[in-house]
Amino acid sequence: MNFHGVEKVAGVVAGVR
């Protein structure tokens, strides 16, 4: 599993939300 990808997506989503 790519945790780095999840972290990046989570960070972007958190910033947008």
N, CA, C and O atoms as a CHARMM CRD file, in Angstrom:
* protein
*
   68
    1    1 MET  N      0.85100  -1.20400   0.00000 PROA 1      0.00000
    2    1 MET  CA     0.00000   0.00000   0.00000 PROA 1      0.00000
    3    1 MET  C      0.88700   1.25500   0.00000 PROA 1      0.00000
    4    1 MET  O      1.95100   1.27000   0.61900 PROA 1      0.00000
    5    2 ASN  N      0.44900   2.27800  -0.68300 PROA 2      0.00000
    6    2 ASN  CA     1.24600   3.51700  -0.74100 PROA 2      0.00000
    7    2 ASN  C      0.73300   4.51800   0.29400 PROA 2      0.00000
    8    2 ASN  O     -0.19800   5.27900   0.03000 PROA 2      0.00000
    9    3 PHE  N      1.34500   4.50600   1.45800 PROA 3      0.00000
   10    3 PHE  CA     0.89800   5.43600   2.49700 PROA 3      0.00000
   11    3 PHE  C      1.25900   6.87200   2.12500 PROA 3      0.00000
   12    3 PHE  O      0.55700   7.81700   2.48500 PROA 3      0.00000
   13    4 HSD  N      2.36600   7.01800   1.39800 PROA 4      0.00000
   14    4 HSD  CA     2.78000   8.36800   0.99500 PROA 4      0.00000
   15    4 HSD  C      1.69200   9.00400   0.13800 PROA 4      0.00000
   16    4 HSD  O      1.37300  10.18100   0.30400 PROA 4      0.00000
   17    5 GLY  N      1.13200   8.23300  -0.76800 PROA 5      0.00000
   18    5 GLY  CA     0.07200   8.76200  -1.63400 PROA 5      0.00000
   19    5 GLY  C     -1.12900   9.16500  -0.79700 PROA 5      0.00000
   20    5 GLY  O     -1.74400  10.20600  -1.02700 PROA 5      0.00000
   21    6 VAL  N     -1.45400   8.32100   0.18500 PROA 6      0.00000
   22    6 VAL  CA    -2.61300   8.62500   1.04700 PROA 6      0.00000
   23    6 VAL  C     -2.35800   9.91200   1.81800 PROA 6      0.00000
   24    6 VAL  O     -3.23400  10.77000   1.92600 PROA 6      0.00000
   25    7 GLU  N     -1.16000  10.03300   2.34400 PROA 7      0.00000
   26    7 GLU  CA    -0.84100  11.24500   3.11200 PROA 7      0.00000
   27    7 GLU  C     -0.93800  12.48600   2.23500 PROA 7      0.00000
   28    7 GLU  O     -1.45800  13.51900   2.65400 PROA 7      0.00000
   29    8 LYS  N     -0.42500  12.36900   1.00200 PROA 8      0.00000
   30    8 LYS  CA    -0.46100  13.52600   0.10100 PROA 8      0.00000
   31    8 LYS  C     -1.91200  13.89600  -0.19500 PROA 8      0.00000
   32    8 LYS  O     -2.28900  15.06600  -0.11800 PROA 8      0.00000
   33    9 VAL  N     -2.72300  12.89600  -0.53200 PROA 9      0.00000
   34    9 VAL  CA    -4.13100  13.15200  -0.85300 PROA 9      0.00000
   35    9 VAL  C     -4.84400  13.70600   0.37500 PROA 9      0.00000
   36    9 VAL  O     -5.62300  14.65300   0.26700 PROA 9      0.00000
   37   10 ALA  N     -4.57900  13.12100   1.54000 PROA 10     0.00000
   38   10 ALA  CA    -5.23400  13.57900   2.77200 PROA 10     0.00000
   39   10 ALA  C     -4.87200  15.04000   3.03700 PROA 10     0.00000
   40   10 ALA  O     -5.72400  15.83900   3.42400 PROA 10     0.00000
   41   11 GLY  N     -3.60900  15.37700   2.82600 PROA 11     0.00000
   42   11 GLY  CA    -3.17100  16.76000   3.06400 PROA 11     0.00000
   43   11 GLY  C     -3.87500  17.71800   2.11700 PROA 11     0.00000
   44   11 GLY  O     -4.31900  18.78900   2.53000 PROA 11     0.00000
   45   12 VAL  N     -3.97900  17.33700   0.84800 PROA 12     0.00000
   46   12 VAL  CA    -4.64600  18.20500  -0.13300 PROA 12     0.00000
   47   12 VAL  C     -6.11400  18.35200   0.23100 PROA 12     0.00000
   48   12 VAL  O     -6.65400  19.45800   0.21300 PROA 12     0.00000
   49   13 VAL  N     -6.76100  17.24200   0.56000 PROA 13     0.00000
   50   13 VAL  CA    -8.18700  17.28600   0.90900 PROA 13     0.00000
   51   13 VAL  C     -8.38600  18.13400   2.16200 PROA 13     0.00000
   52   13 VAL  O     -9.30900  18.94700   2.22200 PROA 13     0.00000
   53   14 ALA  N     -7.52700  17.94700   3.15700 PROA 14     0.00000
   54   14 ALA  CA    -7.64500  18.71300   4.40400 PROA 14     0.00000
   55   14 ALA  C     -7.47300  20.20600   4.10800 PROA 14     0.00000
   56   14 ALA  O     -8.18500  21.03800   4.67000 PROA 14     0.00000
   57   15 GLY  N     -6.53700  20.53900   3.23300 PROA 15     0.00000
   58   15 GLY  CA    -6.30400  21.95200   2.90700 PROA 15     0.00000
   59   15 GLY  C     -7.50700  22.53600   2.18500 PROA 15     0.00000
   60   15 GLY  O     -7.92500  23.65800   2.47300 PROA 15     0.00000
   61   16 VAL  N     -8.06700  21.77200   1.24200 PROA 16     0.00000
   62   16 VAL  CA    -9.21900  22.27500   0.48300 PROA 16     0.00000
   63   16 VAL  C    -10.42800  22.38400   1.40000 PROA 16     0.00000
   64   16 VAL  O    -11.17900  23.35800   1.35000 PROA 16     0.00000
   65   17 ARG  N    -10.60500  21.34500   2.25600 PROA 17     0.00000
   66   17 ARG  CA   -11.75700  21.39500   3.16200 PROA 17     0.00000
   67   17 ARG  C    -11.40200  22.36900   4.27600 PROA 17     0.00000
   68   17 ARG  O    -12.20700  22.59500   5.17900 PROA 17     0.00000
